[in-house]
Amino acid sequence: MLRWAAVGVCAVAACGRVAPPELAPCADAGIATLGHFSSVVALDDAHVFVESGGGTSVEPAQIQVMPAGGGPASVLVEATNGTAIGLDADRVYFTNDSQTTLAAIPKTGGAVVTLATNGGPYVDTIVTDEDRVYVSSHNAGVVQSVPKSGGAFTELATGASAHVIALDDSNLYFSTSTETYGDPQVTIESVPKTGGAPTTLFASSGYLRGTAAAAGAIYFVIYDPSAFVVALQRIDESGGAAQVLRSDAADSPDAFDGWQLAVDSGLVFLARKDAIWTIPVAGGDPQPTAALGKGTDIALGAVGGGEIYFLSSSEVSSDLEAVCE
């Protein structure tokens, strides 16, 4: 396993595109090799949390925690379901019981607290603010919230394949995806965290792939089969026209077509084929950042401390690695 670092930034090309930074391998080793298939990464200032097991693994799902700078992994909680992790300053939030029960555990370990049982199965996204936990259920097509102290879920929005993207002080941002008679449609919407009518920020034909949010903007990849184009786009959380950062023919070897995105202040990271790729947030040419040793089942984590953490997984184990800026 390798960690990589940016060592310089190229000049603006004559065509006006911003080139991504040149990259070179760091001298230190990767973070950890995990003895389970792993699929979810979350990050705070000091630790990396990985939900692993389940899926194709014969091991039960569990959440492991390890220092962000590398070190031994320890099991925080077992009998989870490997689909989502949410964090706040003190606790880790996760699902169990076939992804229908939302629970929490202190980051330092301790007793598991059940917060609520979701009426719609398969909670696949968990985000938090100061007072509440927000979840989306892709299969049930619903976005809900629950107090951190526990209680009943409050429904905020519905939509086919609903998926939470981000929160700010006032609103929650989510996507929907539908397909009728071979006509796929995508929306990105906002809804007040206290409830109310959703506002559509973006609507388009095509299939939604990766999404991420940073600095008041939402980044997403759409494959439009009618135009046979894959495009990485950006839209402000306040609305307005979407900006196309990169567009390629779907069969182009350069197509920026991955399913997982992460964003920091300067770069979009995307899990594509057998590598992590980067592109400047202003648009430009994608560049491979780190080759993956175990295969193409990749989970991108949050960016923190100048690093993006990701998983490169085989059927029975995963490498947790980091790309350094």
N, C-alpha and C positions, 0 to 999 in steps of 0.2 A: 504494500500500500504506500502511496505517496501523498504528500501535501505539496501544494504548488503556491507560488507567490507572483504577484504582478511586480515587474521590475522597471516598467517604463510605459509611457503612453505615446502612441504614434501621432503624428500630425494629422490634421484634417485633410482628407483626400481631395483631389481637384474637383471631383463630382459633388462635393459637399457632404459626403457621408463621413461620420466620425469612426475611425478605426478602433477596434477593441485593444486593450492593453496587451503588450507582449508578456508572455508568461514563462517562468522558469521553475524547475523543481526546487523545493526547499530541502534542506539537509535532514530535517527530522522525520520521524516515521509517522504512519497513520495513527488514528485514534484507538481503534479496537477491532478485533475479530470476534463476532458474536456467534455462539453455537446454535443459533436458531435462524430460520427465515424471518426477516424483519421488514416492516413496511411503513412505519410512521416515525417521524423525528420531530421533537420539539426542543426548544433551547431557551434558557434564561441566561443571566449574566455569568453564571459559574458552572452550570451543568448542562449536559445533553441527556434527554430522556428519549428512549427508544422503545416502541411497542413491537414485540416480536413473538414468534410462535404462531400457531394457528395456520391458516392457509394451507400450503402444501407440506408444512412441517408436521411431524408426528408429536411434537412437544405441545403442551398447553400454552396458550398465549399469556404473556407477562409483560410488565413494564420494567425495563432496566434503566439505571441511572449511572452516569460516570462523569468525571471532571471534564470540563470543556477542553482543557489543554492536554487530555490524555490521561490514562490511568485505568485501574481495574473497574469492571462493571459489576454492579450489585443489583439484585432483584428487589424492586420496590414493592410490587404487588403482583400476584398471580391471578389466574382465572379471569383475565380481561378478554377482549374480543378483537384486538388488532386493527381497529379501523380509525381511531381518532384519539388525540391527546389535546387537552386544553390546559393552560397554565395561568396562575396568577402569582402574586408575590410569595404565597405560602403553600399552595396546594396544587396537586395534579388532578385533573378531571378526566374521566374515562368512562367507557360503557362496559357492561357485562350482561349476562342473561340474554344472549342472542341479540346484543346491541340495542336493547330496549330500556335498560336501566342505567341512569346516569348516576355516577358515584364520584367521590373525591377521597384523596388521601394526602396527609401532609408530605411535603417534599422530603422531609427527613425520615419518613416512615411512621407507622402507627396504625390506628384503627381506620378501616374503610367506613365512610359515611354515605348512605344512600340518599340522594337528593330528590329523585323523582323517577317514576316509571312512565316511559313514553308510550302513547297510544299507537304511534306509527312505528314500524320496525326499522332497523338499520340506520341508527344515527351515524353519520359519516363525517361530520365536521363539528368541532367544539371550539368556541371562542368565549372570552370573558371580558367584563369590565369591572368596575368597582363593586357593583351590587348584584349582578346577575350573570348567569351562564346562558349562552345562546347556542342552539344546535340546529342542524338541518338533517332531514331524513330524505335521502335521494329517492329511495323506493316509494315512500309515502307522499313525496312532493309537498313537504311542509317545513316551515321555519318556525321555531318556538323558542321561548325563554323560560327560565325558572330562577327564583331567588337562590342566592348562594347558601342561604340558611335552609333550603329545601322547601317543597310545596308542590302545587300543581303547575303543569306547563301552561303557558299562555301562548296561543297561536298568534303569530305576527303576519305571516304571509303564506300563500300556497302557490304552487306552480309545478308543472311536470319536471321531475328531476331537479328539484330545488337544491341549491348548494350555496352555503354561506361563503362569502369571499373575505369580508373585512367589516370592522366597526370603526366609527369615529365617535365624537362626543354626543352626537344627536341621532345618527342613523346607522342602520345595518344594511350592508350591500350583499346582494345574492344574485345568482344566475338561474335561469330556467332553460330547459331544452325540450323541444317537442318534434315529432315527425309524423306527418299525415300523408299517406299515399306517396312516400318517397320524397316529401318536401320538408327537409329539416329546418327548424327555426330556433333562434337563440335570442334571449333577452338578458340584459343586465339591469337590475332594478335596485332602488333604495326604498326603505321603509323606516319610519320613525321607531326608535327603540321602545318607545312607550305605546306603540300601536298606531294604526291609522292606515290610510290608503297608500299603496306602493306607487312609486314614480318610475316610469321606464326611462332609463338613461341611454340605452343602446338596444337596437333590434336589428337582426340581420338573418338572412338565410345561411345555412351551413351547420356544421357540427362544432360545438365548443370543446376545446381540449384543455390545455393548462390555463390557470388563472392565478394571479397574485396581486398584492396591493402594497404601495409604499408612497409616502410623502404626498398624500391626497390624490393619488391616481391609481387606476386599476389597469393591469396588463393582462392580455389574454391572447390565445391562439385560436383561430377559426379555420377549419377546412371547409371550403365551399365547393361541393362536387359539381355544381352547374358550371362554374368557371374553372374548375380543376386547379384551384389556387389555395395555398396555405399562407396565412398572413398573421404576423404578430402585430397586435394593435394596442393602443393606449387611449383611455378616456379619463377625464377628470371626474372625481367623485361628485362634483357640483353639476356635471352634465356637459353638454356641448358636443361638437363633432368629434368622432374618433380619429386618431392619428395612426396611420399605418407606418410602423417602424421597419417592417421587412415583409416582402411579399415574393413568393416563388411559385413556379409550377409545382404541383403536388408530387410529380415524379422526379423533380430536380434533386441531385445529391446534396444541394445546399438548403433544401426546404427546412425551415425552422419549425418542425412539426411535432415536438415532444408534448407529453401529457402533463408534465410537472414544471412549474415555474417558481422562481424566487427572485426577489428584487432587493437591491440596496440603493444607496444614493446615486450610484453611477452606472450600475450594470444590471442587466436581466440575465439570470442563470436559467438554463433550460436543460432538462434531462432528455437527451436525444440519442437514439440508437445505442452505441456502446461508449458514450462519453458525456461529460458535462460541457455544454457550450455556453458562451457569453456573447452578449451584444450590448452596446451602449444604450442607455435609456433614451437617448435622442435619435436612435436608429443607426444603422450601419451594417457591416458585414459580420456574420457570426464567426466565432473562432472556437475550436476545441480547446478546452481548458484542462481537463484531466481524463485520461483513459481509465476505463473500469476493468478490473481483473476478473470479476465473477459473472458478468453477464449484463443484461439490459434491464433487469427489474430494479428500477432506481426510485428512491424516495428522497426528495429534496427537503431539507429542513430550513429553519429560519436563519437569516443572516445575523451575526452578532460578533462584535469585537474584531471586525475585519475578516471574518471567516464565514463560509457557507458550508454546512454539514450535509452529507448525503450518504445514502446506503447503496451499495452495489451487492446484489443478492443472487445466490443460487437457490436451489430448492431446499437446501438444508442449513445454510449459514449465510451470514451477511458480513461485509466489511463496512465499518463506519469510518468515513474519510472526511477530509476537510480541504477546501480550496481557500487559500489565504490571499488577501488583496494587499 
